[in-house]
Amino acid sequence: MKTLTPPDLGTERGSMEEAPHQAPAHSVPSVSIVIPCRNEVRFIGRCLDSIISDGYPLNRIEVLVADGMSTDGTREIVSSYAERFPFVHLLDNPRGITPCALNIGIASARGDIILRMDAHTAYQPGYITACLDGLARFGADNVSGLLRLVPAADRLIDRAVVRAWSHPFGGGRAPHRTVRGGEPRFVDLVPFFCCRRELVHAVAPFNERLLRHQDFDFLARLKERGARCLLVPAAICNYYARSDFKSFCKHGFRDGLWVFLALQHSNSVPFLPRHLVPLAFVVTLAMASIGATFSIGVAWGLGALLAIYGVVALISAAQVSHEEHDLRMIVIMPIMFAARHITFGVGSLVGVARLALSREFWSRASAHLRR
């Protein structure tokens, strides 16, 4: 990995002092790592350990864990790390939601670079250096790495949930989930963010009315400023997916809901065209099901649609089964794919309905059209 010595990434801040046997003060940029967190007792230690062992000079980082007043022992774990490592800090987030945590962390950040990380994730060694290398060498404004979904346990349902999220048929077409190696590339979407402090402060704060999709909104505002996003395959992190079936379905519904509900609180369009496909699928199924009671042609069309979907789902399931070396995947994966598509689509439909009834949305839309 290339050593970073770019003079344009910021200047030394006196609050981050040199430590013995570490990098000289001006050799690498100082980095503030912001971690939103709430009730992550199973994962926060693993996350902090991966940051500490990343290989980046510890005297050049600060870790700001903005905790949403966890009740499961998370705060005690973070406090124990803060006692042993002076660069780890526990910040209170009384409202307990992610955008508030990000704003609290950003307001406290002192580093030249602000890097958002996730408590549910472990980072492979060199992640920080690879992200900063992307900023320095490619003229990028926002950098992130590959997000590898991994099961939290070695059960069939855990592995099936991960594959449903990451397989292209399940909706996992984002480059940060599908790319495997290669050179850094500019993309439309990256997970998390790694930006120069000045840019973050120019775009912040995060929209605290967005319980979800605040990252999309932030990214849209970055793009409005002409910022470019770089995906660096050398920066790899493992995201431990919550993987019981009930949580999987709830997650899909909420994702679909906030794809549209975010428009009530944001001037940006916080989604990509592919996020509309589940809504179109669910609406088509519903309308065709109603129409099939009146028209044999519509009934045949509905049957053909379901048959095509079933064939594609089985082919995708067979692929997963081959890669996982587990024949049970042929049975469970079509169910997981359908659950993902239907819950996301139904959530989107509810979001559209709520948006249509929202005075705030129509007022915002009218004001936008008058500009």
C-alpha positions as CSV (number, residue, x, y, z in Angstrom):
1,M,0.0,0.0,0.0
2,K,1.3,3.4,-1.0
3,T,2.4,5.6,1.9
4,L,0.4,8.9,2.0
5,T,2.2,12.2,2.1
6,P,0.0,14.6,0.2
7,P,0.4,18.1,1.4
8,D,-3.1,19.2,0.2
9,L,-5.1,17.0,2.5
10,G,-4.9,19.3,5.5
11,T,-2.6,20.7,8.1
12,E,-1.6,19.4,11.5
13,R,-4.2,20.1,14.3
14,G,-2.6,20.6,17.7
15,S,-5.2,18.5,19.4
16,M,-3.8,15.3,17.9
17,E,-0.4,14.9,19.5
18,E,2.4,12.7,18.4
19,A,3.0,9.5,20.3
20,P,6.3,7.5,20.6
21,H,7.2,5.1,17.8
22,Q,4.4,6.4,15.6
23,A,4.4,8.6,12.4
24,P,5.8,12.1,12.6
25,A,3.2,14.8,13.0
26,H,3.0,16.0,9.4
27,S,3.5,12.8,7.6
28,V,-0.1,11.7,7.2
29,P,-3.5,13.5,7.5
30,S,-5.3,13.3,10.8
31,V,-8.6,11.3,10.6
32,S,-11.8,11.6,12.6
33,I,-13.8,8.4,12.4
34,V,-17.5,8.9,13.2
35,I,-19.5,5.8,14.2
36,P,-23.3,6.0,14.8
37,C,-24.2,3.3,17.3
38,R,-27.2,2.0,19.3
39,N,-27.5,-1.4,21.0
40,E,-24.6,-3.0,19.2
41,V,-23.1,-5.0,22.1
42,R,-22.4,-8.0,19.8
43,F,-20.5,-6.0,17.2
44,I,-19.0,-2.7,18.5
45,G,-15.9,-4.4,20.0
46,R,-15.2,-6.2,16.8
47,C,-15.5,-2.8,14.9
48,L,-13.2,-1.0,17.3
49,D,-10.7,-3.8,17.2
50,S,-10.6,-3.6,13.4
51,I,-9.9,0.1,13.5
52,I,-7.2,-0.2,16.1
53,S,-5.5,-3.0,14.0
54,D,-6.0,-1.2,10.7
55,G,-2.3,-0.1,10.5
56,Y,-3.0,3.6,10.3
57,P,-0.9,5.6,12.8
58,L,-3.0,5.7,16.0
59,N,-1.7,9.1,16.9
60,R,-3.3,10.5,13.8
61,I,-6.9,9.2,14.4
62,E,-9.8,9.9,16.7
63,V,-12.7,7.5,17.0
64,L,-16.0,9.2,17.8
65,V,-18.7,6.7,18.8
66,A,-22.0,8.6,18.9
67,D,-24.2,6.3,20.9
68,G,-28.0,6.5,20.9
69,M,-28.2,5.8,24.7
70,S,-27.8,2.0,24.3
71,T,-29.3,-0.2,27.0
72,D,-27.6,-3.5,26.1
73,G,-24.1,-2.9,27.4
74,T,-22.7,-1.2,24.3
75,R,-21.8,2.0,26.3
76,E,-19.8,0.1,28.8
77,I,-17.8,-1.6,26.1
78,V,-17.1,1.7,24.4
79,S,-16.1,3.3,27.7
80,S,-13.7,0.4,28.4
81,Y,-12.0,1.1,25.0
82,A,-11.9,4.8,25.8
83,E,-10.1,4.1,29.1
84,R,-7.4,2.0,27.3
85,F,-7.1,4.1,24.1
86,P,-7.2,7.9,24.5
87,F,-8.3,8.4,20.9
88,V,-11.6,6.6,21.4
89,H,-14.5,8.9,22.6
90,L,-18.0,8.1,23.6
91,L,-20.5,10.8,22.6
92,D,-24.2,10.9,23.7
93,N,-26.9,10.9,21.1
94,P,-30.1,11.4,23.1
95,R,-32.5,11.2,20.1
96,G,-31.0,7.8,19.2
97,I,-31.3,8.1,15.4
98,T,-28.5,7.9,12.8
99,P,-28.6,11.4,11.3
100,C,-28.3,13.0,14.7
101,A,-25.4,10.7,15.6
102,L,-23.6,11.8,12.4
103,N,-24.2,15.4,13.1
104,I,-22.9,15.1,16.7
105,G,-19.8,13.3,15.5
106,I,-19.1,15.8,12.7
107,A,-19.5,18.7,15.1
108,S,-16.9,17.1,17.4
109,A,-14.5,16.0,14.6
110,R,-11.0,17.6,14.6
111,G,-9.3,15.7,11.9
112,D,-8.4,16.8,8.4
113,I,-10.5,13.9,7.0
114,I,-13.8,12.8,8.3
115,L,-14.5,9.1,7.8
116,R,-17.9,7.5,8.5
117,M,-17.8,3.9,9.7
118,D,-20.5,1.5,10.9
119,A,-20.7,-0.3,14.3
120,H,-22.1,-3.4,12.6
121,T,-19.0,-3.7,10.5
122,A,-15.4,-4.9,10.8
123,Y,-12.8,-3.3,8.6
124,Q,-9.9,-5.2,6.9
125,P,-6.4,-3.9,7.6
126,G,-5.5,-1.0,5.4
127,Y,-9.0,0.3,4.9
128,I,-8.3,3.8,6.2
129,T,-5.0,4.2,4.2
130,A,-6.7,2.9,1.0
131,C,-9.5,5.5,1.3
132,L,-7.1,8.3,1.9
133,D,-5.0,7.1,-1.0
134,G,-8.0,7.4,-3.2
135,L,-8.5,11.0,-2.1
136,A,-4.9,11.9,-2.7
137,R,-4.2,10.1,-6.0
138,F,-7.5,10.4,-8.0
139,G,-8.8,13.8,-7.1
140,A,-12.0,12.3,-5.6
141,D,-14.2,14.1,-3.2
142,N,-15.8,11.1,-1.5
143,V,-14.3,7.7,-1.1
144,S,-15.4,4.4,0.2
145,G,-14.6,0.7,-0.3
146,L,-16.3,-2.6,-0.9
147,L,-19.1,-3.7,1.5
148,R,-19.1,-7.5,1.9
149,L,-22.2,-8.8,3.5
150,V,-21.5,-11.7,5.8
151,P,-23.8,-13.8,7.9
152,A,-23.8,-13.1,11.6
153,A,-24.0,-16.8,12.3
154,D,-23.5,-20.0,10.2
155,R,-27.2,-21.0,9.9
156,L,-29.1,-21.6,6.7
157,I,-31.3,-18.6,7.2
158,D,-28.3,-16.3,7.9
159,R,-26.6,-17.3,4.7
160,A,-29.8,-17.1,2.7
161,V,-30.6,-13.5,3.9
162,V,-27.1,-12.4,3.0
163,R,-27.3,-13.9,-0.5
164,A,-30.8,-12.4,-1.0
165,W,-29.3,-9.0,-0.3
166,S,-26.2,-9.3,-2.3
167,H,-27.3,-11.3,-5.3
168,P,-28.1,-9.2,-8.4
169,F,-31.6,-10.7,-8.6
170,G,-32.3,-9.7,-5.0
171,G,-31.4,-6.1,-5.8
172,G,-27.7,-6.2,-5.0
173,R,-26.4,-4.5,-8.1
174,A,-24.6,-1.7,-6.4
175,P,-20.9,-1.8,-7.4
176,H,-19.7,-1.7,-3.8
177,R,-21.4,-5.2,-3.4
178,T,-20.5,-6.7,-6.7
179,V,-17.0,-5.5,-7.6
180,R,-14.2,-7.9,-6.8
181,G,-10.8,-6.3,-7.0
182,G,-9.4,-4.1,-9.7
183,E,-8.6,-0.5,-9.9
184,P,-10.5,2.4,-8.2
185,R,-13.4,3.7,-10.2
186,F,-15.8,6.6,-10.1
187,V,-19.4,5.5,-9.3
188,D,-22.8,6.9,-8.5
189,L,-23.1,5.3,-5.1
190,V,-20.7,4.3,-2.2
191,P,-21.5,3.1,1.3
192,F,-20.5,5.5,4.1
193,F,-18.2,8.4,3.2
194,C,-14.7,9.6,3.5
195,C,-14.3,13.3,2.7
196,R,-12.1,16.3,3.5
197,R,-13.4,18.1,6.6
198,E,-14.1,21.3,4.7
199,L,-16.4,19.5,2.2
200,V,-18.3,17.7,5.0
201,H,-19.0,20.9,6.8
202,A,-20.1,22.6,3.5
203,V,-22.7,19.9,2.9
204,A,-23.7,19.0,6.5
205,P,-25.7,18.8,8.5
206,F,-27.4,15.5,7.8
207,N,-31.2,15.7,7.5
208,E,-32.5,14.7,10.9
209,R,-36.0,14.2,9.6
210,L,-34.8,11.2,7.5
211,L,-34.9,8.1,9.7
212,R,-33.6,6.3,6.7
213,H,-31.9,7.2,3.4
214,Q,-30.1,10.1,5.0
215,D,-26.9,8.8,3.2
216,F,-28.6,9.1,-0.2
217,D,-29.7,12.6,0.6
218,F,-26.2,13.6,1.7
219,L,-24.7,12.0,-1.4
220,A,-27.2,13.9,-3.6
221,R,-26.1,17.2,-2.0
222,L,-22.5,16.2,-2.6
223,K,-23.3,15.7,-6.3
224,E,-25.0,19.0,-6.5
225,R,-21.7,20.6,-5.6
226,G,-20.0,18.6,-8.3
227,A,-18.4,16.1,-6.0
228,R,-17.2,12.8,-7.4
229,C,-17.4,9.5,-5.6
230,L,-14.6,6.9,-5.8
231,L,-14.9,3.2,-5.1
232,V,-11.6,1.7,-3.9
233,P,-11.6,-2.1,-4.1
234,A,-8.5,-2.3,-1.9
235,A,-10.7,-0.9,1.0
236,I,-12.8,-3.8,2.2
237,C,-15.2,-4.1,5.1
238,N,-17.4,-6.9,6.3
239,Y,-21.0,-6.0,7.3
240,Y,-22.7,-8.5,9.6
241,A,-26.3,-8.7,8.4
242,R,-29.2,-9.0,10.9
243,S,-30.5,-12.2,9.5
244,D,-33.7,-13.6,11.0
245,F,-36.5,-13.8,8.6
246,K,-38.8,-11.3,10.5
247,S,-36.0,-8.7,10.6
248,F,-35.3,-9.3,6.9
249,C,-38.9,-8.6,6.0
250,K,-39.1,-5.5,8.2
251,H,-35.9,-4.1,6.8
252,G,-37.2,-4.6,3.2
253,F,-40.5,-2.8,4.0
254,R,-38.8,0.1,5.7
255,D,-36.3,0.5,2.9
256,G,-39.1,0.6,0.4
257,L,-41.1,3.0,2.5
258,W,-38.3,5.5,2.9
259,V,-37.4,5.5,-0.8
260,F,-40.4,7.7,-1.3
261,L,-41.2,9.0,2.2
262,A,-37.8,10.7,2.1
263,L,-39.1,13.1,-0.6
264,Q,-41.4,14.6,2.1
265,H,-38.4,15.9,4.0
266,S,-35.7,16.3,1.3
267,N,-35.3,18.6,-1.7
268,S,-33.1,15.9,-3.3
269,V,-34.2,12.6,-4.9
270,P,-32.7,10.1,-2.5
271,F,-32.9,7.0,-4.7
272,L,-31.8,5.5,-7.9
273,P,-34.0,4.2,-10.8
274,R,-33.4,0.6,-9.9
275,H,-35.1,1.2,-6.5
276,L,-38.4,1.7,-8.4
277,V,-38.5,-1.9,-9.8
278,P,-40.0,-3.6,-6.8
279,L,-42.8,-1.0,-6.7
280,A,-43.6,-1.6,-10.4
281,F,-43.5,-5.4,-9.8
282,V,-46.0,-5.2,-6.8
283,V,-48.3,-2.8,-8.6
284,T,-48.3,-4.9,-11.7
285,L,-49.1,-8.1,-9.7
286,A,-51.9,-6.3,-7.9
287,M,-53.5,-4.9,-11.0
288,A,-53.1,-8.1,-13.0
289,S,-54.7,-10.1,-10.1
290,I,-57.7,-7.8,-10.1
291,G,-57.9,-7.8,-13.9
292,A,-57.6,-11.5,-14.1
293,T,-61.1,-11.9,-12.6
294,F,-62.6,-10.1,-15.6
295,S,-60.3,-11.1,-18.5
296,I,-58.8,-14.4,-19.5
297,G,-56.1,-12.5,-21.4
298,V,-55.0,-10.7,-18.3
299,A,-55.1,-14.0,-16.4
300,W,-52.8,-15.5,-19.0
301,G,-50.5,-12.5,-18.8
302,L,-50.4,-12.8,-15.0
303,G,-49.5,-16.5,-15.3
304,A,-46.8,-15.7,-17.7
305,L,-45.3,-13.0,-15.5
306,L,-45.3,-15.4,-12.5
307,A,-43.8,-18.2,-14.6
308,I,-41.0,-15.9,-15.8
309,Y,-40.3,-14.7,-12.3
310,G,-40.3,-18.2,-11.0
311,V,-37.8,-19.4,-13.6
312,V,-35.4,-16.5,-13.0
313,A,-35.7,-17.1,-9.2
314,L,-34.9,-20.8,-9.6
315,I,-32.0,-20.1,-11.9
316,S,-30.6,-17.6,-9.4
317,A,-31.3,-20.0,-6.5
318,A,-29.4,-22.8,-8.4
319,Q,-26.5,-20.4,-8.8
320,V,-26.5,-19.6,-5.1
321,S,-26.8,-23.3,-4.2
322,H,-23.7,-24.1,-6.4
323,E,-21.7,-21.3,-4.8
324,E,-22.7,-22.3,-1.3
325,H,-22.4,-26.0,-1.9
326,D,-25.8,-26.5,-0.3
327,L,-28.8,-27.9,-2.1
328,R,-31.2,-26.5,0.5
329,M,-30.6,-23.1,-1.1
330,I,-32.6,-24.1,-4.2
331,V,-35.7,-24.3,-1.9
332,I,-35.2,-21.3,0.4
333,M,-33.7,-18.7,-2.0
334,P,-36.9,-18.3,-4.2
335,I,-38.7,-17.5,-1.0
336,M,-36.1,-15.0,0.1
337,F,-36.0,-13.3,-3.3
338,A,-39.8,-13.0,-3.3
339,A,-39.9,-11.7,0.3
340,R,-37.3,-9.1,-0.5
341,H,-39.1,-7.9,-3.7
342,I,-42.6,-7.9,-2.2
343,T,-41.8,-6.3,1.1
344,F,-39.7,-3.6,-0.6
345,G,-42.5,-3.0,-3.2
346,V,-45.3,-2.9,-0.6
347,G,-43.2,-0.5,1.5
348,S,-42.7,1.7,-1.6
349,L,-46.5,1.6,-2.3
350,V,-47.2,2.7,1.3
351,G,-44.6,5.4,0.9
352,V,-46.3,6.7,-2.3
353,A,-49.7,6.8,-0.6
354,R,-48.4,8.7,2.4
355,L,-46.6,11.1,0.2
356,A,-49.7,11.7,-1.9
357,L,-51.6,12.6,1.3
358,S,-48.8,14.8,2.7
359,R,-49.4,18.6,2.6
360,E,-45.8,19.2,3.4
361,F,-44.7,17.3,0.2
362,W,-47.1,19.2,-2.1
363,S,-46.1,22.5,-0.5
364,R,-42.5,21.7,-1.0
365,A,-43.1,20.6,-4.6
366,S,-45.1,23.7,-5.4
367,A,-42.4,25.9,-4.0
368,H,-39.8,24.1,-6.1
369,L,-41.8,24.5,-9.3
370,R,-42.2,28.2,-8.7
371,R,-38.4,28.7,-8.6
